[in-house]
Amino acid sequence: MKRIVPKSDQTPLDLLIVGGGIHGAAMAYYASQNKLKVALVEKDDFCSHTSANSQKVIHGGLRYLQSFDIKRVLESIRERQRFYALFPHLVRPLPCVLPLSGWGTKSREAMGIAFILYRFLQKLVCRNGFNAHLDKQPHLLSVSKMKEMFPSLDMNKSRGGAHWYDGLCVEPERVVISLLKSAASKNASVANYAKLIS
C-alpha cells in the first residue's frame, strides 16, 4: 500500500479520512472507486479500536421490521449481501434462532408475517446482484424441531421458533486491510501510526 500522505502544499485532496477502522476503510474504498483523490490517516494500527472489538455480526435488518423501518431493512440486507460478495472468504451466514411464545411480537404469527415481508424485501435487493446465500431463507421451526435442536430448553409454553441468518465476519481486521489495499490500488494514500497536524 502507498503510505505517503500528500502534504497540504501538494495536489489538494478530495477527501481526507481520519480513522482507519471499518468506516474509514469503507469510505476510502468507495471514494477511490469513484476516482476521488483520497488520503486516510490512523494514529494507531488499522482496525485496532472499536472495529476490532465489534460483535462481528453483520445484521440483515430483520430487527428493524419491529419499527417498520423498511429503508433500514433494505440498507441492512444490501450491506450484508455486499459483504458476502466482496469478502466470501471472511464473511459467512450466521444462523440465529429465537424461541416463540405467546401472542405478541415474539409470537409465531408475528414472526411468520415478518418473514414473508423480509423475504420479499430480500428479493427486491438481490434481483440487482449480490445474491449469495439466498438459499438461507428465514423460516419458522416447529416445537418438535426446537426440542430436537435445544433439548435442554424449557418448551412448556413454546410455540416453536424463528430461524434466520445474519452475517458473521470472523476477522474484521482482514476486511479493513482488504478495503485499504483495494483503495490503495486505486491511488488512495493510507498511513497508520500517523498524526494529523493542522
C-alpha positions in Angstrom: 0.0 0.0 0.0 1.1 3.5 -0.7 1.9 5.0 2.8 2.9 8.6 1.8 0.1 11.0 2.7 0.2 14.1 0.5 1.3 17.4 2.2 -1.0 20.3 2.1 1.2 22.2 -0.4 0.8 19.3 -2.9 -2.2 18.5 -5.1 -5.3 19.0 -3.0 -7.3 16.1 -1.8 -10.9 15.5 -2.5 -11.3 13.6 0.8 -9.1 13.3 3.9 -10.3 10.5 6.3 -9.2 10.4 9.9 -9.5 7.0 11.4 -8.6 3.5 10.0 -11.4 1.4 11.3 -14.2 -0.2 9.2 -16.0 3.0 8.5 -12.8 4.9 7.5 -11.6 2.0 5.3 -15.0 1.7 3.6 -15.1 5.4 2.9 -11.6 5.2 1.4 -12.6 2.2 -0.7 -15.8 3.8 -2.1 -14.2 7.2 -2.7 -11.2 5.7 -4.5 -13.6 3.5 -6.6 -15.2 6.8 -7.7 -11.8 8.3 -8.7 -11.6 10.8 -5.8 -8.1 11.7 -4.5 -8.2 10.2 -1.1 -5.9 10.0 1.9 -6.6 8.1 5.2 -4.6 8.5 8.4 -4.8 6.4 11.5 -2.9 7.4 14.7 -2.5 3.7 15.8 -2.8 0.5 13.8 -5.6 -0.1 11.4 -8.7 -1.6 12.9 -7.2 -1.5 16.4 -10.0 0.1 18.4 -13.8 -0.1 18.0 -13.8 -2.1 14.8 -11.5 -4.8 16.4 -13.9 -5.1 19.4 -17.1 -5.5 17.4 -19.5 -8.4 17.8 -18.5 -9.5 14.3 -22.2 -9.7 13.3 -23.4 -8.1 10.0 -27.1 -7.7 10.7 -29.5 -8.4 7.9 -32.0 -5.9 9.2 -34.8 -8.2 10.4 -35.0 -6.4 13.8 -35.9 -3.1 12.0 -39.2 -4.6 10.9 -40.5 -4.2 14.5 -40.5 -0.4 13.9 -41.4 -0.7 10.2 -38.2 1.0 9.2 -38.2 -0.5 5.7 -35.5 1.8 4.4 -33.1 0.5 7.1 -34.1 -3.1 6.5 -33.3 -2.7 2.8 -30.0 -1.0 3.6 -29.0 -3.8 6.0 -29.8 -6.5 3.5 -27.9 -4.7 0.8 -24.8 -4.3 3.0 -24.9 -7.9 4.3 -25.1 -9.1 0.7 -22.3 -6.8 -0.3 -20.1 -8.2 2.4 -20.9 -11.7 1.2 -19.9 -10.7 -2.4 -16.7 -8.7 -1.5 -15.4 -11.0 1.2 -16.6 -14.6 0.6 -13.5 -15.9 2.5 -14.2 -13.7 5.6 -18.0 -13.5 5.9 -20.3 -16.4 6.2 -24.0 -16.9 7.2 -24.7 -16.9 10.9 -27.8 -19.0 11.9 -30.0 -17.3 14.5 -32.9 -18.9 16.4 -35.5 -17.2 18.6 -37.9 -19.3 20.7 -41.5 -18.2 20.1 -44.3 -17.9 22.6 -47.5 -16.0 23.4 -49.3 -13.7 21.0 -47.1 -10.5 20.9 -44.2 -9.5 18.7 -42.4 -12.8 19.5 -45.4 -14.9 18.5 -45.5 -17.5 15.7 -48.0 -15.3 13.7 -46.0 -12.1 14.1 -42.7 -13.7 13.0 -44.4 -15.5 10.1 -45.7 -12.2 8.8 -42.3 -10.6 9.4 -40.6 -13.4 7.5 -42.9 -13.1 4.5 -42.2 -9.3 4.3 -38.5 -9.9 4.8 -38.2 -12.5 2.0 -40.0 -10.0 -0.3 -37.6 -7.2 0.6 -34.6 -9.5 0.2 -35.7 -10.4 -3.3 -36.0 -6.7 -4.1 -32.4 -6.1 -3.1 -31.0 -9.3 -4.6 -32.6 -9.1 -8.0 -29.9 -6.4 -8.7 -27.0 -8.7 -7.9 -25.5 -9.5 -4.5 -27.4 -12.8 -4.4 -25.0 -15.0 -2.4 -26.5 -17.4 0.2 -30.1 -16.8 -0.9 -30.8 -20.4 -0.1 -30.6 -19.3 3.6 -34.2 -18.1 3.9 -35.8 -17.2 7.2 -38.4 -19.7 8.3 -40.4 -20.9 11.3 -39.5 -24.0 13.3 -41.9 -26.5 14.9 -42.0 -27.2 18.6 -40.6 -30.7 17.9 -37.7 -29.2 15.8 -36.9 -26.8 18.6 -36.9 -29.7 21.1 -34.5 -31.6 18.8 -32.2 -28.6 18.4 -32.3 -27.5 22.0 -33.1 -30.4 24.2 -32.4 -28.6 27.5 -34.7 -25.6 26.7 -38.0 -25.5 28.6 -40.7 -25.9 25.9 -43.8 -25.8 28.2 -45.1 -22.5 26.7 -43.2 -22.8 23.4 -44.9 -22.2 20.1 -41.8 -23.2 18.1 -39.0 -21.0 16.9 -37.9 -18.4 14.3 -34.8 -19.2 12.3 -33.0 -16.6 10.1 -29.4 -15.7 9.0 -27.3 -12.7 9.7 -23.7 -12.5 8.5 -20.6 -13.4 10.6 -17.4 -11.6 9.9 -14.8 -13.8 11.5 -11.8 -11.4 11.2 -12.9 -7.8 10.8 -9.2 -6.7 10.8 -8.7 -8.6 7.5 -11.8 -6.9 6.0 -10.3 -3.5 6.9 -7.0 -4.4 5.3 -8.7 -5.7 2.2 -10.6 -2.5 1.8 -7.5 -0.4 2.3 -5.5 -2.4 -0.1 -8.2 -2.0 -2.7 -8.3 1.7 -2.1 -4.5 2.0 -2.3 -4.6 0.1 -5.6 -6.8 3.0 -6.9 -4.2 5.6 -5.8 -5.5 6.3 -2.3 -2.8 7.2 0.3 -3.1 5.4 3.6 -0.9 5.6 6.7 -1.1 4.2 10.1 0.8 5.4 13.2 0.5 8.9 11.7 -0.6 12.2 13.3 -2.7 14.8 11.6 -1.2 18.2 12.3 -3.3 21.2 11.3 
